[in-house]
Amino acid sequence: MKKLILLVFAVFLSTSLFYYDAYGKSDRNRKVIKTIVINKNAHGSATVDRSIFSDVKAFLCEETHAVEIDFFEVSKGDIYIMDSNGEIVAYDTITSSHQILDAPMHKGNYCLIIDSPSLYAEGLFYIE
């Protein structure tokens, strides 16, 4: 009985320690960047993605001061962060399913833009 209790405690402890991801931060310190995804079809027209599962999830991580983006079935394209004046303050190309961009250093409103052959997405976020 003692071994069973010890085993349950060990499993509970190990899962709570693995709550932190590879970067050493918890999900509680990540703000979701709400994105509007527009899927592009083969005919060149676009449709708003109203499905429950999005092709893109973006987060603003306050601990690492970074914008983290997770892609699902998106393999190439461009990522932009624009300030309220329309100037590009960060740029990267999609090279993997998880991208990290440095968040802007100045306070203000910013727009995250993801443009790929299969979709276009925008999200707004604020740096405090």
C-alpha positions as CSV (number, residue, x, y, z in Angstrom):
1,M,0.0,0.0,0.0
2,K,2.9,2.4,0.8
3,K,4.5,1.6,-2.5
4,L,1.2,2.4,-4.3
5,I,0.9,5.8,-2.6
6,L,4.5,6.5,-3.2
7,L,4.1,5.6,-6.9
8,V,1.0,7.8,-7.3
9,F,2.8,10.7,-5.6
10,A,5.8,10.3,-7.9
11,V,3.6,10.3,-11.0
12,F,1.8,13.4,-9.8
13,L,5.1,15.2,-9.0
14,S,6.7,14.3,-12.3
15,T,3.6,15.5,-14.3
16,S,3.6,18.8,-12.4
17,L,7.3,19.3,-13.1
18,F,6.7,18.7,-16.8
19,Y,4.0,21.4,-16.8
20,Y,6.8,23.8,-17.8
21,D,7.8,23.5,-21.4
22,A,11.3,23.4,-22.9
23,Y,11.8,27.1,-22.5
24,G,11.2,27.0,-18.7
25,K,8.0,29.0,-18.7
26,S,4.4,28.0,-18.0
27,D,1.4,28.6,-20.2
28,R,0.1,31.0,-17.6
29,N,2.6,33.6,-18.8
30,R,1.5,33.4,-22.4
31,K,-1.2,35.6,-23.8
32,V,-3.2,34.2,-26.8
33,I,-3.0,36.4,-29.8
34,K,-6.5,36.1,-31.4
35,T,-6.0,35.4,-35.1
36,I,-8.5,35.6,-38.0
37,V,-7.5,32.9,-40.5
38,I,-8.5,33.2,-44.1
39,N,-7.9,29.9,-46.1
40,K,-6.8,30.3,-49.7
41,N,-8.1,27.7,-52.1
42,A,-6.7,26.6,-55.4
43,H,-8.8,29.0,-57.4
44,G,-7.3,32.1,-55.8
45,S,-10.4,33.1,-53.8
46,A,-10.3,33.2,-50.0
47,T,-12.8,31.9,-47.4
48,V,-12.8,32.7,-43.7
49,D,-11.9,29.7,-41.6
50,R,-14.8,29.2,-39.2
51,S,-13.6,25.7,-38.0
52,I,-12.9,25.0,-34.4
53,F,-9.3,24.0,-35.1
54,S,-7.2,26.8,-36.5
55,D,-4.2,26.3,-38.7
56,V,-2.3,28.9,-36.6
57,K,-2.0,29.6,-32.9
58,A,0.0,32.6,-31.7
59,F,1.0,33.7,-28.2
60,L,2.7,36.7,-26.7
61,C,5.1,35.4,-24.0
62,E,5.9,38.0,-21.4
63,E,8.7,36.0,-19.7
64,T,10.8,35.7,-22.9
65,H,9.5,38.8,-24.6
66,A,8.7,36.8,-27.7
67,V,5.9,36.1,-30.1
68,E,5.5,32.3,-30.5
69,I,3.5,30.8,-33.4
70,D,2.5,27.2,-33.8
71,F,1.5,26.1,-37.3
72,F,-0.5,23.1,-38.3
73,E,0.0,21.9,-41.9
74,V,1.6,25.1,-42.9
75,S,5.1,24.6,-44.3
76,K,6.1,27.9,-46.0
77,G,5.3,31.5,-46.0
78,D,6.1,34.8,-44.3
79,I,5.5,36.3,-40.8
80,Y,5.4,40.0,-40.2
81,I,4.9,42.1,-37.1
82,M,3.7,45.7,-38.0
83,D,3.4,48.6,-35.7
84,S,0.4,51.0,-35.7
85,N,2.1,53.2,-38.3
86,G,2.2,50.3,-40.8
87,E,6.0,49.8,-40.5
88,I,7.4,46.2,-40.3
89,V,9.2,45.8,-37.0
90,A,9.9,42.1,-37.3
91,Y,10.0,39.6,-40.2
92,D,10.7,35.9,-40.5
93,T,9.9,33.1,-42.9
94,I,8.1,29.9,-41.9
95,T,10.7,27.2,-41.6
96,S,9.1,24.9,-39.0
97,S,5.9,24.2,-37.1
98,H,7.0,26.4,-34.2
99,Q,8.4,29.8,-34.9
100,I,9.6,32.4,-32.3
101,L,10.0,36.1,-33.1
102,D,11.3,38.8,-30.8
103,A,8.4,40.9,-29.6
104,P,8.7,44.7,-30.1
105,M,10.4,46.6,-27.3
106,H,8.2,49.7,-27.3
107,K,4.7,50.0,-25.9
108,G,1.8,50.0,-28.4
109,N,-0.5,48.1,-30.7
110,Y,0.9,45.7,-33.1
111,C,-0.4,43.5,-35.9
112,L,0.8,39.9,-36.5
113,I,0.5,38.9,-40.2
114,I,1.0,35.4,-41.5
115,D,1.0,35.0,-45.3
116,S,1.5,31.6,-46.9
117,P,0.3,30.0,-50.1
118,S,-2.4,28.1,-48.1
119,L,-3.6,30.8,-45.7
120,Y,-3.5,34.4,-44.6
121,A,-3.9,35.3,-40.9
122,E,-3.9,38.5,-38.9
123,G,-3.8,39.1,-35.1
124,L,-3.6,42.2,-33.0
125,F,-1.7,42.4,-29.7
126,Y,-0.6,45.1,-27.3
127,I,2.8,45.5,-25.6
128,E,2.6,47.1,-22.2
